[in-house]
Amino acid sequence: MIPLAVPNLSGNEARYLQDCLATNFVSSVGPYVDRFEKEFAAFVGSPHAVATANGTTAIHMALILAGVQPGDEVLVSDFTFAATANPICYQGARPVLVDSERDTWNMDPAAVQEELEARAQAGAPMPKALLVAHILGCPAKLALLKALCDRFGIFLIEDAAEALGAVYTDGPLAGRQVGTIGHMGCFSFNGNKIITSGGGGMLVTRDWTLARRGKHLTTQAKLPGYAYFHDEIGYNYRLTNLAAALGVAQLEQLPAFLERKRALARRYDQALAGLPGLTLPPRPEGMDSTHWLYSILLPGAWGPVLSALEGEGIQTRPLWTALHRMPPYAACPLLGTGEVAQDLCTRGLSLPCSTTLTDAEQDRVIASLQRILAP
Ligand SMILES: Cc1ncc(COP(=O)(O)O)c(C=O)c1O
C-alpha cells in the first residue's frame, strides 16, 4: 500500500529520545521543551512560542487569551478539520461559519467584509475573534482579513496546523510565514503533519504578555515557588520533554521536508494538468503553499476514485465534511452560501505525498489516476 502521508523519522529522533531517557527527563519539564519553543519561534519568525499538548489545545488557549467568553461570537472557516472550531464551543462561544473562496479554498474575505460592514452600519455587536484556518498548506488571504480585523477591533487567530512553512511572497505580508500575522497562531505536530512530535502543538505570538500568560495557563497557572498556589484556573496543556525531543529533531529536517513536499506537488501538477475536469490545488499569487496534503478536485464525487485507487494499493482520503453539514454546527449562522465548501467536500481527494514517497511510487499513483479518469 502506498500510504497517504506518514512521518519521516530519519534524523536525530532516536538520539534525542535516548537522551531524554538517559537524563530521566521524560515528562512535562526538560530542556527539549525550552529548546523546541525557541527553535520553533526562530523558524517561523515569531518572538514567542508556547508548546502545548496538541494543536487543539493551542487553539483553545488562543481563544482563552483572546478573552472569548460564553455568548461571544467567533468567525471561523466552514471548510476545515473540526478541531479548528471545537474549542470555540469549549468556551461556550458561538461559531459563525464562513464559506471558502475558490482562489485558496480558505475563508472568503469578501463574505467577512460584507458581514462586518453590515454589522457596523446597523450598530450591531462585532464578533470577538476571527479564527481562520490555512488548509492543506495553502495560506488564506490574510492581508485582507487582518485589515478587516484591525478596522473593526477583532482578535485575529490563525489555525496554521496544516501550513507550517507556508509563506507570503508578495504584498504587505511578503516574507512573513503563516501563523505569525494574527495576534496568535496555532500549529499541530500530530502524526500526519509536516513535522510530528507524536502529538503536540505550538502557540506563537508577537505579544510578550499573551505569551507569558499562555505559558502560565497551559502549565496549571501555578505561581513559582514551593507553595502550591494557583492564581487562576489553569490547564494541563503541556508538551512532554519526550514529545519536544521528537519535535526538535523534526524541526531540523523541516527545510528538507518543505522542499520535498513542494517538489512532489510540482510533479503532480505537471502530470495531472491535462486530465479533463480535474482541478489542481490552488497556487494563489503572492503565496507559497507547502502542499502539505496534495489535494485535487475530481470531475465528480470522490467515492469511486478512492475505491479504485484503494484497489490498486494506493491510499487516498477525501477532504472534510463542511462544518455546516454536521450536527454540532448545523444550526450556526453561515456567511456565504456554503456552496464552495460543499463542492470541496464532494470532489476533493488527497493523494499520497509523504516526504518519503519515491518518484517511482508517485509515478504509479499518477499512472493509476490517469487510467481511472481516462474518458
Ligand atoms: C486545521 C487543523 N486544526 C487543528 C488541528 C488539531 O491539531 P491536533 O490534532 O494536534 O489537536 C488539526 C489536525 O489535527 C488540523 O488539521
The ligand as a Tripos MOL2 file, in Angstrom:
@<TRIPOS>MOLECULE
LIG
   16    16     1     0     0
SMALL
NO_CHARGES

@<TRIPOS>ATOM
      1 C1         -6.7110   22.5480   10.5810 C.3       1 LIG1
      2 C2         -6.4300   21.7870   11.8460 C.ar      1 LIG1
      3 N1         -6.6740   22.3950   13.0190 N.ar      1 LIG1
      4 C3         -6.4290   21.7850   14.1770 C.ar      1 LIG1
      5 C4         -5.9300   20.5050   14.2200 C.ar      1 LIG1
      6 C5         -5.7590   19.8700   15.5620 C.3       1 LIG1
      7 O1         -4.4780   19.5050   15.8440 O.3       1 LIG1
      8 P1         -4.1940   18.3120   16.8880 P.3       1 LIG1
      9 O2         -4.5870   17.0410   16.2150 O.co2     1 LIG1
     10 O3         -2.7280   18.4030   17.1350 O.co2     1 LIG1
     11 O4         -5.0010   18.5790   18.1100 O.co2     1 LIG1
     12 C6         -5.6380   19.8380   13.0150 C.ar      1 LIG1
     13 C7         -5.0650   18.4870   12.9150 C.2       1 LIG1
     14 O5         -5.1040   17.5810   13.5730 O.2       1 LIG1
     15 C8         -5.9270   20.4890   11.8010 C.ar      1 LIG1
     16 O6         -5.7080   19.8710   10.6350 O.3       1 LIG1
@<TRIPOS>BOND
     1     1     2 1
     2     2     3 ar
     3     2    15 ar
     4     3     4 ar
     5     4     5 ar
     6     5     6 1
     7     5    12 ar
     8     6     7 1
     9     7     8 1
    10     8     9 2
    11     8    10 1
    12     8    11 1
    13    12    13 1
    14    12    15 ar
    15    13    14 2
    16    15    16 1
@<TRIPOS>SUBSTRUCTURE
     1 LIG1         1 GROUP 0 **** ****
